[in-house]
Amino acid sequence: MSQENTSWHHCGKCGEVYKAAKGSLCPACERTPLPSRKKLSVHTVEGSSTQVRKEFSPNLTSDVPAPGNLIRIGNHSEFVDSAAAPSRQSTERKRKKTYPLLKFMIGWCVAIILLAVLIKWKFSAPAPTVATAPPESTDSALTEARTQASENIDLFNQAYKSMQETTALLFETSAPETLAQYCRQRPRIASIIFNDGPKASLFKPESIQLADHNVIRPGGLPMIETIWKDDRGRMLEIVFAKEDDRWVVDWESYAKSSTLPWSVFQGAEGEEDGIFRMLVRERLVDQTYSDLQMSVVFYEPSFLRGGPLGLQTTDFLVDRKSRDGRLLTAALEARKNDKPLMGSIFPQADPPNTARVCVKIRRSIKNEQKVFTLVEVLACHWLGVDDPGVTLTDTP
């Protein structure tokens, strides 16, 4: 074989580089090499420690081995390693690829799970404990209220016929001694009726009917409040109490009884004490609510229910922490909060910001001038009973 017909070949199967004729088998693996490629030579570049592939140069030295002889490159393994290095680096780069969409989906699922757990914890938390009265106490109070209501109904049914008879007789006569027979027996009742006679005789209806009723128990005494309406639409308040198997009238509350009409008492001379059933109202409430004293005035009430106010007294200063001040405050607060004392139905028709009281007022002369002094607040109602209608504690 001539040298001109030989050339360098690279076996694509085993990687050997050899010089042989075209179409020859690889002398190393004895297999047909891959289709002809660019003829390359592997040699060491001066100044470099690694083998690199360079294009084949025909200017070979004359000491080339004989044709067919295998030329083995001692550092072939190093060449293979260096050639495979870029491939490994590419594989490593592929393996190091991140997956942002997958991470986002995982994070989103974790957030949803945490939110579901939080909602479940919040809405499944135990409700705050509310202090409630023991069942036995609640049942006892409810039973007592029902019993009281049942007793009130029975009491009214028993008294109804007697109250109708007494009411009819009350308007048939005007003599004080006769009227006293239909009223509760009180000290000086005839004298009291005599003083109030002219006022009470003004109401003489042709017909009258019961419009409303209510049971109260001032001081433990059962009494029945009644509201009557005549043929002219006028309304009247009468309180009944049982006495000697009869239901009779409480005259003081019926006539709004006082020692004298305020106009007469105010114009009289000399010193005198008087008892008056009046409506009280506090003056300058917004300006003096924090003061130690309260300023109050009293008004004569109308004989008819819901009638206009009568004459006004002078104003009085009352110590808020005194017994009188506490009674007046209790009466006014009950009226303001719509919680009538003793559960009465009468104050509903009274003018706003007023309360029913029974007071003792003194008229005296100082430096030739009349002076009026509030001696005592007797009660927070107009009934002819000695109970004040309000239970005060010892604390001022």
C-alpha positions in Angstrom: 0.0 0.0 0.0 1.5 3.3 -1.0 1.7 6.3 1.3 -0.4 8.4 -1.0 -3.4 6.0 -0.6 -3.3 6.1 3.1 -4.9 8.8 5.4 -5.7 9.4 9.1 -8.9 8.1 10.5 -10.8 8.4 13.8 -12.9 5.4 14.9 -16.3 6.5 16.2 -16.7 3.2 18.0 -13.6 3.0 20.2 -12.1 6.5 19.7 -8.8 5.3 18.2 -6.9 7.4 15.7 -5.1 5.4 13.1 -3.5 5.7 9.6 -4.8 3.4 7.0 -6.3 3.1 3.6 -9.7 4.3 3.0 -12.4 1.8 3.9 -10.1 -0.1 6.3 -11.4 -1.5 9.5 -10.2 0.0 12.8 -7.2 -2.0 13.9 -8.2 -1.6 17.5 -11.8 -2.8 17.5 -11.8 -4.3 14.1 -15.1 -2.6 13.2 -16.1 -0.3 10.5 -15.6 3.3 11.7 -18.4 5.9 11.5 -18.9 7.8 8.2 -16.0 10.0 7.3 -15.7 13.1 9.3 -13.3 15.9 9.4 -9.9 14.4 9.8 -8.5 15.5 13.2 -5.3 15.1 15.0 -4.8 15.0 18.7 -1.6 16.4 20.1 -0.3 18.5 22.8 -0.3 22.2 22.3 2.9 23.9 23.4 2.4 25.7 26.7 -0.7 23.7 27.7 -1.0 20.6 29.9 -4.2 19.4 28.3 -4.8 17.7 24.9 -6.9 19.6 22.4 -8.1 18.7 19.0 -6.5 20.5 16.1 -7.2 20.3 12.4 -5.0 17.7 10.6 -2.0 19.2 9.1 -0.4 17.4 6.1 3.1 18.7 7.0 3.9 15.6 9.0 7.4 14.7 9.9 9.2 12.0 7.9 9.4 9.6 10.8 5.7 8.7 10.6 5.2 5.0 11.5 4.6 2.6 8.7 1.2 2.2 7.2 -1.2 0.1 9.2 0.8 0.5 12.4 -1.4 1.6 15.4 -0.5 4.8 17.0 -1.7 4.8 20.7 -2.0 8.0 22.5 -0.9 7.5 26.1 -3.1 10.3 27.5 -6.2 9.3 25.6 -8.2 8.8 28.8 -7.4 12.4 29.8 -8.6 13.5 26.5 -11.9 11.6 26.8 -12.4 13.1 30.3 -11.8 16.6 29.0 -14.1 16.0 26.2 -16.8 14.7 28.4 -16.5 17.6 30.9 -18.7 20.0 29.0 -21.3 17.2 28.8 -21.3 16.6 32.5 -21.5 20.4 33.2 -24.5 20.6 30.9 -26.1 17.7 32.7 -25.5 19.3 36.1 -26.9 22.6 34.8 -30.0 20.7 33.7 -30.3 19.0 37.1 -29.9 22.3 38.9 -32.9 23.8 37.1 -35.5 25.4 39.5 -39.3 24.9 39.2 -40.9 28.2 40.2 -44.5 27.2 39.2 -44.3 24.0 41.3 -42.9 26.0 44.2 -45.7 28.6 43.8 -48.4 25.9 43.8 -46.9 24.2 46.9 -46.8 27.6 48.7 -50.4 28.4 47.7 -51.6 25.0 49.0 -49.8 25.6 52.4 -51.4 29.0 52.7 -54.9 27.7 52.0 -54.4 25.0 54.6 -53.2 27.4 57.2 -56.1 29.8 56.5 -58.6 26.9 56.8 -57.1 25.9 60.2 -57.2 29.5 61.4 -60.9 29.9 60.4 -61.8 26.6 62.1 -60.0 27.6 65.3 -61.6 31.0 65.4 -65.2 29.9 64.8 -65.0 26.7 66.9 -63.6 28.6 69.9 -65.8 28.2 73.0 -68.3 31.1 73.6 -67.5 33.4 76.5 -69.0 32.3 79.7 -71.9 34.5 80.8 -72.8 34.6 84.4 -76.4 33.6 84.9 -78.5 33.2 87.9 -78.8 29.7 89.2 -81.8 27.8 87.7 -83.4 27.4 91.1 -83.3 31.1 91.8 -84.7 31.9 88.4 -87.5 29.4 88.7 -88.3 30.7 92.2 -88.6 34.3 91.0 -90.7 33.3 88.0 -93.0 31.2 90.3 -93.3 34.0 92.7 -94.2 36.5 89.9 -96.9 34.1 88.6 -98.3 33.6 92.0 -98.4 37.3 92.6 -100.2 37.9 89.3 -102.7 35.2 90.1 -103.4 36.7 93.5 -103.9 40.2 92.0 -106.5 38.8 89.6 -108.3 37.0 92.4 -108.2 40.1 94.6 -109.7 42.3 91.9 -112.4 39.9 91.1 -113.4 39.7 94.7 -113.4 43.5 95.1 -115.0 44.5 91.8 -118.7 44.5 92.8 -118.0 46.3 96.1 -115.9 48.9 94.4 -118.7 49.6 91.9 -121.2 50.1 94.8 -118.9 52.4 96.7 -118.1 54.5 93.6 -121.8 55.0 92.9 -122.5 56.1 96.5 -119.5 58.4 96.5 -121.0 60.6 93.8 -124.5 60.7 95.3 -123.6 62.7 98.4 -121.5 65.7 99.3 -121.9 65.8 103.1 -118.5 65.2 104.7 -119.9 63.0 107.4 -121.6 60.8 104.8 -118.6 60.7 102.5 -116.5 59.6 105.5 -118.5 56.4 105.7 -117.2 55.3 102.2 -113.6 56.2 103.0 -110.8 54.5 104.9 -110.8 55.5 108.5 -108.0 57.9 109.1 -107.3 60.4 111.9 -109.3 63.6 111.4 -110.8 62.2 108.2 -114.0 64.2 108.5 -112.0 67.5 108.9 -109.9 66.5 105.9 -112.9 65.8 103.8 -114.5 69.1 104.9 -111.4 71.0 103.7 -111.4 69.1 100.3 -115.1 69.1 99.9 -115.5 72.0 97.5 -112.7 70.6 95.2 -114.2 67.1 95.2 -117.8 68.2 94.6 -116.8 69.6 91.2 -116.9 66.1 89.7 -120.5 64.8 89.5 -120.8 62.5 86.4 -124.0 61.3 85.1 -122.5 57.9 84.2 -119.1 56.5 84.9 -117.2 53.3 83.9 -114.0 51.5 84.9 -111.2 52.1 82.4 -108.2 50.5 84.0 -107.1 49.0 87.3 -103.9 47.8 89.1 -103.0 46.2 92.4 -100.3 47.8 94.6 -99.0 46.9 98.1 -97.5 49.9 99.9 -96.1 48.8 103.2 -97.6 45.3 102.5 -101.2 46.7 102.4 -103.1 45.4 99.3 -104.7 48.4 97.5 -106.4 48.6 94.1 -105.7 51.6 91.8 -108.7 52.3 89.5 -109.2 54.8 86.6 -112.7 55.8 85.8 -114.1 57.6 82.8 -117.3 59.5 82.6 -119.7 60.3 79.7 -117.7 63.5 78.9 -114.4 61.7 78.6 -113.0 63.0 81.8 -110.9 60.6 83.8 -110.6 60.2 87.6 -108.3 58.2 89.9 -109.6 56.3 92.9 -107.7 53.9 95.2 -109.6 51.3 97.1 -108.6 49.4 100.3 -110.4 46.6 102.1 -111.8 47.6 105.5 -114.4 45.6 107.5 -115.3 43.4 104.5 -115.8 46.4 102.3 -113.7 48.1 99.7 -113.6 51.8 100.6 -111.9 54.9 99.1 -108.5 56.3 100.1 -109.7 59.9 100.3 -106.2 61.6 100.5 -105.1 60.2 97.1 -108.6 60.7 95.6 -108.8 64.4 96.5 -105.1 65.1 96.4 -105.7 66.3 99.9 -103.8 69.1 101.5 -104.1 71.1 104.7 -105.1 74.1 102.7 -105.0 75.1 99.0 -101.6 76.6 98.3 -103.0 80.0 97.4 -104.7 80.2 100.8 -101.7 79.0 102.7 -99.3 81.3 100.9 -101.5 84.4 101.5 -102.3 83.7 105.2 -100.5 85.5 108.0 -98.5 84.2 110.9 -96.5 81.0 111.3 -98.0 77.7 110.3 -97.2 74.2 109.1 -99.1 72.5 106.3 -99.1 69.1 104.6 -99.4 69.2 100.8 -99.8 66.6 98.1 -98.0 68.1 95.2 -95.9 67.4 92.1 -92.2 68.2 92.4 -89.8 69.3 89.7 -86.1 69.9 89.9 -84.8 73.3 88.6 -81.7 73.8 86.5 -81.0 70.1 86.3 -78.2 70.4 83.8 -76.4 73.2 85.7 -76.7 71.9 89.2 -76.6 68.0 88.8 -73.1 67.9 90.5 -73.9 70.4 93.2 -74.3 69.3 96.8 -77.8 71.0 96.9 -80.7 70.6 94.5 -83.3 73.4 93.8 -86.9 72.2 93.6 -90.3 73.7 93.2 -93.8 72.2 93.9 -97.0 72.4 91.9 -100.6 71.9 92.9 -102.0 68.9 90.9 -105.2 68.9 89.0 -108.2 67.0 90.5 -108.8 65.3 87.1 -106.3 62.8 85.7 -103.9 64.4 83.2 -105.1 67.9 84.0 -102.9 71.1 83.9 -100.6 72.0 86.7 -101.8 74.4 89.4 -100.0 77.1 91.3 -96.2 76.9 91.8 -94.5 77.3 95.1 -91.3 79.2 95.8 -88.1 77.2 95.1 -86.4 75.3 97.9 -82.8 74.2 98.3 -82.4 70.6 99.5 -79.2 68.8 100.5 -78.9 65.9 98.1 -77.4 63.6 100.7 -80.1 64.3 103.3 -83.1 62.0 103.7 -85.4 64.5 102.0 -82.9 64.9 99.1 -82.6 61.2 98.7 -86.4 60.7 98.7 -86.9 63.5 96.1 -84.1 62.1 93.9 -85.6 58.6 94.1 -89.0 59.8 93.1 -87.7 61.9 90.2 -85.4 59.1 89.0 -88.2 56.6 89.0 -90.3 59.0 86.9 -87.5 59.7 84.5 -86.6 56.1 84.0 -90.3 55.1 83.6 -90.1 52.8 86.6 -93.0 53.9 88.8 -92.7 53.4 92.5 -94.8 50.5 93.8 -95.6 49.6 90.2 -98.3 52.4 90.1 -100.1 53.2 86.8 -101.1 56.7 87.9 -97.9 58.7 87.1 -98.2 57.9 83.4 -100.5 60.9 82.9 -98.5 63.4 85.0 -96.5 66.2 83.3 -93.0 65.3 82.2 -90.1 65.6 84.8 -92.5 65.6 87.7 -93.0 63.2 90.6 -95.7 62.8 93.2 -94.7 63.6 96.7 -96.3 64.5 100.1 -94.4 67.3 101.9 -94.6 69.4 105.0 -94.0 73.1 104.5 -93.7 75.8 107.1 -94.6 79.4 106.8 -92.7 81.8 109.1 -92.0 85.5 109.5 -88.4 86.8 109.4 -87.7 90.5 109.3 -91.3 91.1 108.6 -91.1 88.9 105.5 -92.8 85.6 104.8 -90.4 82.7 104.6 -91.4 79.2 103.4 -89.3 76.3 104.5 -89.4 72.6 103.4 -89.7 70.8 106.8 -89.9 67.2 105.6 -90.6 65.0 102.7 -93.3 62.6 104.1 -93.8 60.2 101.1 -93.2 59.7 97.4 -96.9 59.2 96.7 -100.3 60.7 97.6 -101.8 57.7 99.4 -103.1 58.0 103.0 -100.6 55.5 104.3 -97.5 56.1 106.5 -95.1 54.2 104.2 -92.8 56.5 102.2 -93.0 54.3 99.1 -89.1 54.1 98.9 -86.8 52.0 100.9 -83.6 54.0 101.8 -80.4 52.5 103.0 -78.3 53.8 105.8 -75.6 55.1 103.4 -76.3 58.7 102.6 
